[in-house]
């Protein structure tokens, strides 16, 4: 089915390439950068505005970017402009919570209570909990216990509601928030919107985690359709999700929301945005629930070529480090709210003095153990084996280790940066070559927030490219053979790099 979508995408590109388009370079710079700017030729081609939205579905919060499908591949950030103190204005908390009237609030509406309340309140971590249903590596007893306790407090356990229904409702909520934003930017236009949502997998073939997330998205699409009928009432929608779970089928020909592996979105974000040199690279995306590691080679010639050597989604992220900070706060008799925990991480270089504890050393030890783990070594070993067979280069040739995701600041902190700046396969400290370590950056031609926070927004950026185009990225674990999979050459002639 993805091949069918890819053929549609090729014909879509052909359609735009054949048209005589206006010269966008002649437009004033402020018009080019304004999300509300709609090229006049779109209106003459189609009354509908075709939009691709990418939702970076995160364990702690979610972000979104979008493109107008006009052939320019111009990416815009969706800024929700909320006033929560612990989250950027473009990030919506991934949480549901009950209010004083026992009504269920979602996302931004739940954010204030979560910021002020004790760490762990509300229905949280449903992304990794959903993954843990089929993959025990994602199991976290603390978050599972807290989730079930909160289900009981809300009385949802008696209504057949579980982690999949909660995730479906949250994604439907995010779809509507994105649509409302787009309606405010393109007033009076009829919008046709497709959504890409990231999922935590490192292989696609016969993956039960993938199937569960696809089922969840199929239900989310139906909840979005029934939202007005149910008047946006969360309990009714959760009950409906439970009823629809066995009926909904993820059929790409009937979907407008698609499941995309996080590593694919991350690598696409890197490839489509940054100024790059040929060489061997590592990309480490440290999220709240998972850490994704990709190792790849970029070759420049007449056409750019990327060989994806290895990729792993490792179920260890910032949530595990949050637990250490919470323990330190409780030990000192201090407020252990989510806001307080996040503030500690925002000032991480001073965390040890702020908390007056050895929490920095504990975090450093936890990360060191992670670096030594077989899970973290696995993508490095896989890349090492493939490079050795090629007899071209070794892991010592790695130019840069790029860091992305909410945990980037921790990884770049003095005393912890050294742990990420070398291969975990080296037998001794003396034999370890130190790589250049850098937060993932992008072309300066993007809007300011995308440039300054690209390390946090790169997945949402990558997801804003249509599913058929991302479907060209084949995960290394799905590739049978000694040679790493090539990502198809990108036709740079299709882009307007002035953006």
VMD Tcl script that draws the C-alpha trace (Angstrom):
set ca {
  {0.00 0.00 0.00}
  {2.88 2.39 0.70}
  {4.04 1.87 -2.91}
  {0.61 3.08 -4.08}
  {0.94 6.19 -1.91}
  {4.46 6.77 -3.21}
  {3.21 6.66 -6.82}
  {0.56 9.24 -5.87}
  {3.27 11.43 -4.32}
  {5.44 11.21 -7.45}
  {2.52 12.28 -9.63}
  {1.76 15.07 -7.13}
  {5.33 16.39 -7.47}
  {5.18 16.09 -11.24}
  {2.01 18.17 -11.28}
  {3.64 21.05 -9.46}
  {6.90 20.86 -11.40}
  {5.05 21.34 -14.68}
  {3.29 24.48 -13.55}
  {4.77 27.91 -14.05}
  {5.07 29.16 -10.50}
  {5.53 32.76 -9.32}
  {9.01 33.84 -8.33}
  {8.91 33.56 -4.52}
  {12.31 35.22 -4.24}
  {10.66 38.46 -5.29}
  {8.41 38.36 -2.24}
  {9.35 40.44 0.82}
  {11.16 38.38 3.44}
  {8.51 38.97 6.10}
  {5.86 37.54 3.79}
  {7.93 34.45 3.06}
  {8.39 33.76 6.75}
  {4.79 34.39 7.82}
  {2.83 31.18 8.46}
  {-0.29 32.99 7.26}
  {1.24 33.76 3.86}
  {-0.46 31.65 1.20}
  {1.09 31.75 -2.29}
  {-1.49 33.08 -4.74}
  {-1.01 30.18 -7.16}
  {-2.47 27.74 -4.58}
  {-5.82 29.48 -4.71}
  {-5.94 29.27 -8.48}
  {-5.14 25.53 -8.53}
  {-7.48 24.19 -5.88}
  {-10.06 25.59 -3.51}
  {-8.83 23.21 -0.84}
  {-5.56 23.82 0.94}
  {-3.63 20.54 1.32}
  {-1.65 20.48 4.56}
  {0.73 17.90 6.02}
  {1.03 18.04 9.83}
  {3.72 16.20 11.77}
  {2.94 15.40 15.43}
  {5.91 14.41 17.56}
  {3.96 12.29 20.06}
  {6.12 12.48 23.17}
  {6.03 10.71 26.51}
  {6.02 13.99 28.45}
  {4.82 16.46 25.80}
  {4.08 16.67 22.07}
  {5.10 19.15 19.37}
  {3.92 19.79 15.80}
  {5.08 21.30 12.50}
  {3.33 21.55 9.16}
  {3.78 22.14 5.44}
  {1.43 23.50 2.79}
  {1.67 20.99 -0.05}
  {2.68 23.51 -2.69}
  {5.96 21.92 -3.83}
  {8.21 24.29 -1.84}
  {8.72 22.05 1.23}
  {8.46 25.06 3.50}
  {8.09 23.93 7.13}
  {6.32 25.98 9.80}
  {6.09 25.49 13.55}
  {2.68 25.19 15.22}
  {2.91 27.42 18.27}
  {-0.03 26.85 20.63}
  {0.91 29.97 22.63}
  {-0.16 28.63 25.99}
  {1.13 30.09 29.25}
  {2.39 26.97 31.03}
  {5.66 27.61 32.83}
  {7.20 24.14 32.54}
  {6.66 23.63 28.81}
  {7.58 25.72 25.75}
  {4.55 27.40 24.18}
  {4.77 24.98 21.24}
  {4.69 21.86 23.46}
  {1.46 20.31 24.77}
  {1.74 18.10 27.90}
  {0.98 14.43 27.22}
  {-1.34 14.03 30.18}
  {-4.98 13.62 31.21}
  {-6.22 14.54 34.69}
  {-9.50 14.89 36.59}
  {-10.61 18.31 37.84}
  {-12.61 19.18 40.99}
  {-15.86 18.18 39.26}
  {-14.22 14.90 38.20}
  {-14.28 16.04 34.57}
  {-11.29 14.89 32.55}
  {-8.96 17.57 31.21}
  {-6.45 16.93 28.42}
  {-3.12 18.43 27.44}
  {-2.87 22.17 28.01}
  {-5.99 22.20 30.21}
  {-4.38 19.53 32.43}
  {-1.00 21.24 32.39}
  {-1.50 23.73 35.21}
  {-2.66 21.03 37.65}
  {0.24 18.80 36.66}
  {2.76 21.63 37.09}
  {1.56 22.42 40.61}
  {0.68 18.90 41.79}
  {2.94 16.10 42.93}
  {5.15 14.46 40.32}
  {3.39 11.55 38.65}
  {-0.22 12.68 39.06}
  {-2.62 12.22 36.18}
  {-2.63 9.73 33.32}
  {0.89 10.02 31.93}
  {3.48 7.92 30.07}
  {0.77 6.28 27.99}
  {3.06 6.21 24.95}
  {5.67 3.94 26.55}
  {2.99 2.02 28.44}
  {1.29 1.21 25.14}
  {4.62 0.00 23.75}
  {5.13 -2.16 26.86}
  {2.00 -4.21 26.08}
  {3.91 -6.06 23.34}
  {7.52 -5.29 24.28}
  {8.53 -6.01 27.87}
  {11.67 -3.90 27.47}
  {9.40 -0.86 27.81}
  {7.87 -2.08 31.09}
  {8.22 0.39 33.96}
  {6.47 -0.76 37.11}
  {6.37 2.70 38.70}
  {4.67 4.43 35.76}
  {2.34 1.44 35.19}
  {1.28 1.47 38.84}
  {0.67 5.24 38.86}
  {-1.31 5.02 35.62}
  {-3.58 2.28 36.99}
  {-4.07 4.17 40.27}
  {-5.18 7.27 38.36}
  {-7.51 5.20 36.17}
  {-9.19 3.95 39.35}
  {-9.40 7.43 40.87}
  {-11.25 8.59 37.75}
  {-13.44 5.48 37.71}
  {-12.29 4.66 34.19}
  {-11.09 1.16 35.00}
  {-14.74 0.05 35.35}
  {-15.60 1.42 31.90}
  {-13.15 -0.71 29.94}
  {-10.73 2.16 29.43}
  {-7.02 1.38 29.25}
  {-3.80 2.84 27.97}
  {-4.72 2.48 24.27}
  {-7.99 4.41 24.70}
  {-6.22 7.19 26.61}
  {-3.56 7.48 23.89}
  {-6.26 7.58 21.18}
  {-8.09 10.40 22.92}
  {-4.89 12.40 23.36}
  {-3.92 12.04 19.67}
  {-7.44 13.07 18.60}
  {-7.08 16.10 20.89}
  {-3.72 16.99 19.29}
  {-5.22 16.64 15.81}
  {-7.95 19.11 16.73}
  {-5.53 21.56 18.35}
  {-3.44 21.54 15.17}
  {-6.52 21.98 12.98}
  {-7.75 24.91 15.10}
  {-4.35 26.55 14.74}
  {-4.39 26.11 10.96}
  {-7.93 27.51 10.72}
  {-6.74 30.61 12.57}
  {-3.86 31.03 10.11}
  {-5.78 30.35 6.91}
  {-9.14 31.94 7.63}
  {-11.92 31.00 5.25}
  {-9.91 28.33 3.45}
  {-11.12 24.74 3.13}
  {-8.38 22.54 4.62}
  {-7.50 18.98 3.72}
  {-5.12 17.80 6.47}
  {-3.03 14.64 6.77}
  {-1.21 13.84 10.01}
  {1.98 11.88 10.64}
  {2.50 10.62 14.21}
  {5.76 9.11 15.43}
  {5.87 5.67 17.07}
  {8.71 4.01 19.09}
  {9.85 1.16 16.83}
  {13.19 0.24 15.20}
  {11.81 -2.34 12.77}
  {8.49 -2.53 10.93}
  {8.04 -6.07 9.64}
  {5.76 -8.20 11.87}
  {6.13 -5.72 14.74}
  {3.29 -6.10 17.27}
  {4.10 -2.72 18.84}
  {3.59 -1.13 15.42}
  {0.24 -2.88 15.02}
  {-0.95 -1.66 18.43}
  {0.00 1.93 17.62}
  {-1.68 1.72 14.22}
  {-4.86 0.45 15.90}
  {-4.62 3.31 18.39}
  {-4.33 5.84 15.53}
  {-7.28 4.31 13.70}
  {-9.39 4.83 16.82}
  {-8.02 8.39 17.22}
  {-9.16 9.21 13.68}
  {-12.69 8.05 14.53}
  {-12.71 10.01 17.80}
  {-11.77 13.11 15.85}
  {-14.75 12.46 13.57}
  {-17.17 11.99 16.51}
  {-15.73 14.84 18.63}
  {-18.47 17.37 17.91}
  {-21.21 14.76 18.29}
  {-19.86 13.90 21.76}
  {-19.41 17.65 22.47}
  {-15.76 17.04 23.29}
  {-16.72 15.32 26.55}
  {-13.67 13.24 27.46}
  {-15.46 10.46 29.35}
  {-17.88 9.87 26.50}
  {-15.03 9.83 24.01}
  {-13.03 7.37 26.13}
  {-16.04 5.05 26.34}
  {-16.45 5.39 22.59}
  {-12.77 4.54 22.10}
  {-13.29 1.35 24.09}
  {-16.25 0.42 21.87}
  {-14.41 1.24 18.64}
  {-11.19 -0.56 19.50}
  {-12.26 -3.90 18.02}
  {-13.95 -2.30 15.02}
  {-11.32 0.09 13.72}
  {-8.79 -1.07 11.15}
  {-5.64 0.79 10.12}
  {-6.14 0.95 6.34}
  {-3.79 3.48 4.72}
  {-6.20 4.03 1.83}
  {-8.80 5.34 4.29}
  {-6.55 7.04 6.81}
  {-5.57 10.67 7.21}
  {-3.29 9.90 10.17}
  {-0.20 7.73 9.62}
  {2.28 5.93 11.88}
  {5.93 6.85 11.23}
  {8.94 5.39 13.14}
  {10.64 8.05 15.25}
  {14.08 7.26 13.83}
  {12.76 7.83 10.29}
  {11.38 11.24 11.26}
  {14.62 12.17 13.05}
  {16.85 11.24 10.12}
  {14.48 12.94 7.67}
  {14.58 16.06 9.83}
  {18.38 16.04 9.76}
  {18.55 15.38 6.05}
  {15.98 17.92 4.93}
  {17.16 20.80 7.08}
  {20.86 21.00 7.79}
  {23.92 22.01 5.82}
  {25.88 18.79 5.69}
  {29.33 17.44 4.81}
  {30.12 13.92 3.67}
  {31.12 11.57 6.45}
  {30.07 9.12 9.15}
  {27.67 10.39 11.83}
  {25.74 9.34 14.93}
  {22.35 10.81 15.81}
  {21.13 10.28 19.39}
  {17.59 11.44 20.21}
  {17.06 11.44 23.98}
  {13.36 11.66 24.74}
  {11.40 11.26 27.93}
  {10.58 7.59 27.33}
  {13.10 6.36 24.76}
  {16.55 7.05 23.35}
  {16.93 6.50 19.60}
  {20.42 5.88 18.19}
  {21.13 5.99 14.45}
  {24.52 5.62 12.74}
  {24.75 6.57 9.08}
  {27.09 7.61 6.30}
  {26.48 10.60 4.07}
  {28.12 10.71 0.64}
  {28.08 13.75 -1.64}
  {28.44 13.58 -5.40}
  {26.19 14.32 -8.32}
  {23.46 13.15 -5.98}
  {23.46 12.90 -2.23}
  {23.45 9.37 -0.82}
  {22.79 8.24 2.75}
  {23.54 4.73 3.96}
  {21.72 3.90 7.19}
  {24.04 1.53 9.05}
  {22.04 0.94 12.23}
  {19.13 2.19 14.28}
  {17.75 1.20 17.69}
  {14.91 2.51 19.87}
  {16.06 2.00 23.45}
  {13.45 2.17 26.26}
  {15.43 4.50 28.53}
  {14.89 8.25 28.68}
  {14.53 11.32 30.86}
  {11.71 9.80 32.89}
  {14.25 7.50 34.56}
  {16.36 10.51 35.53}
  {13.32 12.43 36.79}
  {12.85 9.71 39.41}
  {16.31 10.49 40.85}
  {15.53 14.20 41.12}
  {12.14 13.47 42.73}
  {13.80 11.28 45.38}
  {16.24 14.07 46.17}
  {13.45 16.66 46.48}
  {11.40 14.41 48.78}
  {14.45 13.68 50.90}
  {14.90 17.41 51.47}
  {11.20 17.91 52.24}
  {10.80 20.09 49.18}
  {8.00 20.36 46.62}
  {8.25 17.44 44.19}
  {5.91 18.89 41.57}
  {6.58 18.37 37.89}
  {7.34 22.08 37.58}
  {10.02 21.85 40.27}
  {11.55 18.77 38.63}
  {11.69 20.45 35.23}
  {13.21 23.60 36.72}
  {16.00 21.48 38.19}
  {16.78 20.10 34.74}
  {16.60 23.52 33.08}
  {19.47 24.58 35.37}
  {21.20 21.24 35.21}
  {24.73 22.52 35.49}
  {23.82 23.81 38.94}
  {21.55 20.88 39.83}
  {23.93 19.38 42.39}
  {24.20 22.63 44.35}
  {20.50 23.50 43.98}
  {19.43 20.13 45.35}
  {22.26 20.03 47.91}
  {22.67 16.35 47.25}
  {24.74 13.94 45.19}
  {21.95 13.78 42.60}
  {24.30 14.92 39.83}
  {26.61 12.00 40.57}
  {23.64 9.63 40.65}
  {22.46 10.87 37.27}
  {25.98 10.60 35.92}
  {26.21 7.00 37.20}
  {22.82 6.09 35.69}
  {23.89 7.45 32.31}
  {27.25 5.68 32.55}
  {25.46 2.39 33.17}
  {23.22 3.12 30.19}
  {26.26 3.72 27.96}
  {27.68 0.36 29.10}
  {24.42 -1.50 28.50}
  {24.00 -4.02 25.70}
  {20.99 -2.03 24.46}
  {23.14 1.06 23.81}
  {26.04 -0.97 22.42}
  {23.80 -2.86 19.96}
  {23.54 -0.17 17.21}
  {27.26 0.52 17.56}
  {28.09 -3.18 17.14}
  {25.83 -3.45 14.11}
  {27.48 -0.46 12.45}
  {30.95 -1.76 13.38}
  {30.28 -5.14 11.72}
  {29.00 -3.54 8.51}
  {31.93 -1.12 8.33}
  {34.43 -3.92 8.90}
  {32.96 -5.93 6.02}
  {33.24 -2.92 3.73}
  {36.89 -2.36 4.74}
  {36.48 1.36 4.04}
  {36.43 3.02 7.44}
  {35.80 2.34 11.12}
  {33.86 3.93 13.96}
  {36.95 6.08 14.56}
  {35.95 7.94 11.38}
  {32.79 9.35 12.98}
  {32.78 13.13 12.44}
  {30.07 14.27 14.84}
  {27.72 12.76 17.39}
  {24.52 14.80 17.07}
  {22.20 15.11 20.07}
  {18.48 15.79 19.85}
  {15.42 15.55 22.07}
  {14.59 16.96 25.49}
  {17.58 15.22 27.10}
  {20.16 16.99 24.92}
  {21.00 19.56 27.59}
  {21.75 16.78 30.07}
  {23.99 14.96 27.59}
  {25.91 18.18 26.88}
  {26.44 19.03 30.56}
  {30.03 19.01 31.74}
  {30.92 15.65 33.23}
  {28.25 13.84 31.22}
  {29.21 15.01 27.73}
  {32.32 12.83 27.83}
  {30.13 9.72 28.19}
  {28.42 10.38 24.84}
  {31.52 11.52 22.95}
  {33.05 8.09 22.26}
  {32.14 4.60 21.09}
  {30.90 2.33 23.91}
  {32.77 -0.56 22.23}
  {36.27 0.71 23.03}
  {37.97 -1.69 25.44}
  {39.57 0.96 27.65}
  {39.52 4.69 28.29}
  {42.93 5.00 26.65}
  {41.65 3.46 23.42}
  {38.60 5.69 23.14}
  {38.64 8.33 20.46}
  {36.69 11.44 21.44}
  {34.13 12.55 18.86}
  {32.81 16.04 18.37}
  {29.53 16.37 20.28}
  {26.89 18.83 19.08}
  {23.22 19.62 19.48}
  {21.44 18.95 16.19}
  {21.14 22.17 14.21}
  {19.48 23.21 10.98}
  {19.64 25.66 8.13}
  {19.35 29.30 9.32}
  {16.67 29.89 6.66}
  {13.93 28.45 8.89}
  {11.83 30.58 11.23}
  {13.57 31.67 14.43}
  {12.06 29.20 16.91}
  {12.70 26.24 14.62}
  {16.35 27.32 14.35}
  {16.93 27.97 18.06}
  {15.08 24.87 19.29}
  {15.70 22.48 16.40}
  {17.31 19.96 18.75}
  {13.87 19.65 20.35}
  {11.74 20.05 17.20}
  {13.61 17.94 14.63}
  {11.21 14.97 14.84}
  {8.15 17.19 14.31}
  {10.02 18.84 11.44}
  {10.75 15.48 9.79}
  {7.17 14.32 10.26}
  {5.89 17.31 8.28}
  {6.98 15.58 5.07}
  {4.26 13.38 3.51}
  {4.06 9.71 4.52}
  {4.87 8.41 1.01}
  {8.15 10.33 1.03}
  {9.04 9.07 4.52}
  {8.05 5.57 3.40}
  {11.20 5.57 1.24}
  {13.27 5.33 4.45}
  {13.83 1.62 5.17}
  {14.83 0.81 8.76}
  {18.15 -1.07 8.92}
  {16.64 -3.98 10.88}
  {14.14 -4.55 8.06}
  {16.94 -4.85 5.53}
  {18.22 -8.32 4.72}
  {21.82 -8.37 3.51}
  {25.32 -7.20 4.33}
  {25.10 -3.78 2.72}
  {23.24 -1.07 4.67}
  {20.04 0.25 3.09}
  {20.33 3.34 0.92}
  {17.85 6.12 1.45}
  {16.72 7.13 -2.07}
  {18.49 10.20 -3.42}
  {16.66 13.42 -2.67}
  {15.87 15.57 -5.69}
  {17.14 18.93 -4.49}
  {15.72 20.54 -7.64}
  {12.26 20.31 -6.07}
  {13.17 22.65 -3.24}
  {13.06 26.37 -2.80}
  {16.06 26.74 -0.49}
  {15.43 30.45 0.06}
  {12.37 29.56 2.18}
}
mol new
graphics top color blue
foreach p $ca { graphics top sphere $p radius 0.5 }
foreach p [lrange $ca 0 end-1] q [lrange $ca 1 end] { graphics top cylinder $p $q radius 0.2 }
display resetview
